[in-house]
Structures are given as structure tokens and as C-alpha cells.
Amino acid sequence: MFFLRGQVIQKTAPIEVYRYWSEENPPKEVEVIYAKYWKSPHFALEYIMYIELKTTKEWRKEFIKQNLLIPKNKDEELSDKPNWFKPTNKLQLYVLNDSLKSNSKYYIDTINNHIFIYEEQL
């Protein structure tokens, strides 16, 4: 029995990070503003990603629906976040419906259609 090990992947180019995250190019309804991605060298998919998007209202609503996001009132400060990742308390916080299994957070600005996403799969 043997284990395959890859290499650490670290990316900060916004479009490239979006591709790593979604496995596709951003659609015309999405502008990728900032991003940071880290993937472990383990054989299992382990990653941490921060990304800021500007989207359309329709895309945002569909994103919430497809990912089964639910609103959450309380939030804990993220450590080691990039300097540009500054969601304010005016944004609506969403989490995955299985938030006991995930620390991922989705901060959504319903007025300006900005989304700050922190995803973690470890």
C-alpha cells in the first residue's frame, strides 16, 4: 500500500482561484475582485479559500439556493485572513446547512451584491 502526495498549491490570482474553487471560468455575472487559495499536499482534498465577488442579484440568489445556505446571526472573527477580506457587520452571514461539519462562511451584501466567501475543507 502506498500514498500519493502532491504539492502545496497557493494562488492569489483572482480568476485562477475562482477556477480552482468552482472548476470553471467565472460567468459574465461574476466579477472576481480578490482571492487567496491554499491546498494541502494530502491525497484528500483539503483547502482554504478566501474570495471576494461582485455578482448580479439573480446569481447571488441562485448561489444561496444551490448551496443550501442558511442565515446565521453570530459570527466569530476569522484568523489569518488576507488584509482585503473585510466583511462588515452590515453584511448578512450565511453558512452551509450542515454548518456543524464546516467552518465555511458566506458574507453577502444584498445592496451592492458583493460576496465575501471563506471556505474551508480540512
DRENLUM-301918 format. One record per residue (C-alpha): residue number from 1; residue in one letter; x, y, z. Coordinates in steps of 0.001 Angstrom, whole numbers. Each point is the difference from the previous one (the first is absolute). Last residue first. Layout:
   drenke   milo        px        py        pz
      NUM      a         X         Y         Z
...
***
This chain:
   drenke   milo        px        py        pz
      122      l     -9930     20140      6133
      121      q     -2440      1708     -2331
      120      e      -180      3696       678
      119      e     -1837      2635     -1923
      118      y        -1      3693       749
      117      i     -2133      1966     -2399
      116      f      -528      3750      -162
      115      i     -2921       766     -2302
      114      h      -701      3399     -1489
      113      n     -3447       669     -1429
      112      n        27      3724       871
      111      i     -3261        -2      1986
      110      t      -229     -3668       990
      109      d      3546       -64      1361
      108      i       592     -3660       747
      107      y      2506     -1519      2401
      106      y       394     -3739      -658
      105      k      1751     -2073      2640
      104      s      1594     -3456       -82
      103      n       753     -1592      3371
      102      s     -1499     -3305     -1080
      101      k     -1380     -3176      1543
      100      l     -2252      1634      2606
       99      s      -939      2482     -2725
       98      d     -1990     -2664     -1869
       97      n     -2390      2569     -1506
       96      l      3037      1869     -1198
       95      v       450      3411      1539
       94      y     -1354      3456      -765
       93      l       936      3344      1509
       92      q     -1897      3085     -1143
       91      l      2256      3006      -419
       90      k      -282      3068      2228
       89      n      2457     -1572      2464
       88      t      2713       755     -2513
       87      p      1819     -2462     -2224
       86      k      3659       914      -112
       85      f      2053     -2460     -2061
       84      w      2458      2483     -1569
       83      n      2670      -560      2664
       82      p       -56     -3790      -528
       81      k     -1473     -2140      2796
       80      d      2324     -1692      2476
       79      s     -2680      -207      2676
       78      l     -3707       224      -706
       77      e     -2074      1869      2554
       76      e     -2942     -1953      1355
       75      d     -3502       614     -1258
       74      k     -3466       -55      1430
       73      n     -3218       520     -1920
       72      k        -7     -2784     -2589
       71      p     -1945      -103     -3226
       70      i      -228     -3306     -1887
       69      l      1847     -1095     -3105
       68      l     -1290     -2979     -1972
       67      n      2829       328     -2527
       66      q     -2332       129     -3002
       65      k     -2403      2448      1700
       64      i      2623      2449      1250
       63      f      1786       -53     -3364
       62      e     -3334       478     -1827
       61      k      -741      3104      2056
       60      r      3472      1408      -633
       59      w      -208      -671     -3743
       58      e     -3357      1818      -203
       57      k      1251      2991      1983
       56      t      2963       324     -2309
       55      t      3459      -648      1295
       54      k      3033      1697      1482
       53      l      2280     -2610      1497
       52      e      2532       -76      2820
       51      i      1854     -3248       603
       50      y      1672     -1767      2900
       49      m       872     -3652      -358
       48      i      1285     -2737      2254
       47      y       615     -3478     -1394
       46      e       121     -3706       728
       45      l      -914     -2402     -2787
       44      a      1342     -3358      1147
       43      f      3355     -1200     -1376
       42      h      1772      2449      2268
       41      p      2124      2818     -1468
       40      s     -2292      2624      1509
       39      k     -1810      2585     -2073
       38      w       173      3751       607
       37      y     -2030      2625     -1831
       36      k      -150      3800       224
       35      a     -2352      2245     -1922
       34      y      -833      3582      -842
       33      i     -2464      1653     -2401
       32      v     -1598     -2821     -1988
       31      e     -2775      1535     -2089
       30      v     -2937     -2345      -456
       29      e     -3012       338     -2321
       28      k      2170      -727     -3077
       27      p       668     -3458      1362
       26      p      3255      -692      1855
       25      n      2030     -2727     -1688
       24      e      -594     -3536      1215
       23      e      1251     -2437      2641
       22      s     -1821      2016      2688
       21      w      2826       444      2513
       20      y      3046      -531     -2170
       19      r     -1576      2134     -2753
       18      y      -880      2797      2444
       17      v      3576       -99      1267
       16      e      1311       432     -3559
       15      i     -2338      2935      -611
       14      p      1127      1761      3197
       13      a      3778      -596      -246
       12      t       926      -793      3615
       11      k       966     -3659      -224
       10      q      1690     -2478      2318
        9      i       224     -3697      -841
        8      v      1885     -2312      2323
        7      q      1347     -3005     -1827
        6      g     -1363     -3414      -615
        5      r       261     -3108      2059
        4      l     -1064     -3414     -1127
        3      f      -195     -2597      2704
        2      f      1244     -3554      -285
        1      m     -1284     -3465       796
***
